[in-house]
Amino acid sequence: MTNITTIPSELKRILTLFNDSDLGYLLFKCEHILQGKNKNLDVLLRTIDDYYNSSQILEQQGYLLYLNEQTEKYKKMYILFDGKNLSAVHLHREVAWHGIIVLDKENIFERANKRLPSPEDSLLIHSAHALFENFKVTDYHRTLLEKYKQEAKDWNYIDWQLVQFGWKKSFYHFLPNFSINSRLITGAYGGRLLKEPLLIFTLLKKVLGAAARKISLKRKGYLLCLIGMNGAGKSTTKEALLQACTPLTGFVAGQYGYYFGWKQSILGKVFIIPSSKNEGKKLFDKVSEEKIKLFDPFQESLFLFVYFKLLARYVKDIYPHLRRNELVICDRYFYDLYGQYPYSARSKMLKVLPIPKPDKLFLLDATVDAVMKRDKAGKSIRVVQPREKLEGQRRRYLAAAKNNNATIINTEHNSQENVSIIIETSWKDYIGHCRSK
């Protein structure tokens, strides 16, 4: 067994569990892990039983399946996020990329030493990774390839592996200086397909699936929205969430934070509604007074206007990020139509306006007394809303939360605890949502 003292602690714990379960495995493309520099662990499993038992161990330890064999044959990827650190474990049951086996696994296991492939197999593995998947060679990997090239002694074995899988010619053109180009990639795939022509269907399925996902208009990302009365802590929580989720979203597809509060738009200048920022805010203050008419045609029209204004912002500013599979965290959302305006309880218009549903909705709540004592983050002076207005907002937001299955977070508690609660209750849903797309 190789020395695992330098491996990041979480991955070391998983390997200890694999050892205790007597799994047949090798550390696969893991030189960076042995240096303690990365949290992505690749493990090559010897048998199907080892493959499924390792999956079971990861699931028992709280890891979530992120990529399964429907995404790429012969592989699974599990991840764990604790709100600070991300750990990813890639399970391989063959040495394969894009569903195409490129090396004989059993011989790699026979020649391995202390859970690590031989220099010859390491040279082949990293070369195959460059030619069949990465299509590039970093300085770090070039250094590794040079090292294994110098250490490799059994070139007859190397030739046997290459001839068996049809990419010998591309390998030896790649070997002198480890430079890569489209001709080498085409040659490697072409040689492999000559050995097994039916693999063309595996490649076509992969290419067509990727193209379909790219042009799809489907919302693939994850929309998490924070709502609540003025001063509840939405902006502060959003920024803290974006910072805390960076390890997770950086691994998946990225993130985007958006403020859905007051913002004048081109749409506002088309209508007779006051279009200047100051006049618009005066109008907002007027219609958000705690006075409710039995029926108010002006406010019904205003709801319609604000709704389409928000919808235009959603389509322009939010939807493109969701198409790219990103995590989008919104400070405020369409539900402000209910929470900010007292007339919303009587409105006929609001009942028929469809809202793009968030994947997760959180109401940030606090007592009015607590809100009125707070300082606005980043500002020396904070304009505190009148008590009557805040009480009305809180009452309406609580009703909106109940009607829309929102999770209520008490922001009078420690802010870091609130962020942890939001992450704990949403990160697996986020990953499951991305996986299903």
Sequence and secondary structure as in RCSB ss.txt:
>XXXX:A:sequence
MTNITTIPSELKRILTLFNDSDLGYLLFKCEHILQGKNKNLDVLLRTIDDYYNSSQILEQQGYLLYLNEQTEKYK
KMYILFDGKNLSAVHLHREVAWHGIIVLDKENIFERANKRLPSPEDSLLIHSAHALFENFKVTDYHRTLLEKYKQ
EAKDWNYIDWQLVQFGWKKSFYHFLPNFSINSRLITGAYGGRLLKEPLLIFTLLKKVLGAAARKISLKRKGYLLC
LIGMNGAGKSTTKEALLQACTPLTGFVAGQYGYYFGWKQSILGKVFIIPSSKNEGKKLFDKVSEEKIKLFDPFQE
SLFLFVYFKLLARYVKDIYPHLRRNELVICDRYFYDLYGQYPYSARSKMLKVLPIPKPDKLFLLDATVDAVMKRD
KAGKSIRVVQPREKLEGQRRRYLAAAKNNNATIINTEHNSQENVSIIIETSWKDYIGHCRSK
>XXXX:A:secstr
    TTS HHHHHHHHHHHHTT  EEE S HHHHTT  SEEEEEESSHHHHHHHHHHHHHTT EEEE TTTSTTE
EEEEEE SS EEEEEEESSSEETTEE S HHHHHHH BTTB  HHHHHHHHHHHIIIII S  HHHHHHHHHHHH
H   HHHHHHHHHHHT HHHHHHHTTT    HHHHHHHHHHHHHH TTHHHHHHHHHHHHHHHHH  S  SEEEE
EE STTSSHHHHHHHHHHHHHHHHHHHT EEEEE SS   HHHHHSSS  SHHHHHHHHHHHTSS   S  HHHH
HHHHHHHHHHHHHIIIIIHHHHHTT EEEEES TTHHHHT GGGGT SSGGG      SEEEEEE  HHHHHT  
 TT SS     HHHHHHHHHHHHHHHHHTT EEEETTS HHHHHHHHHHHHHHHHHHHHHH 
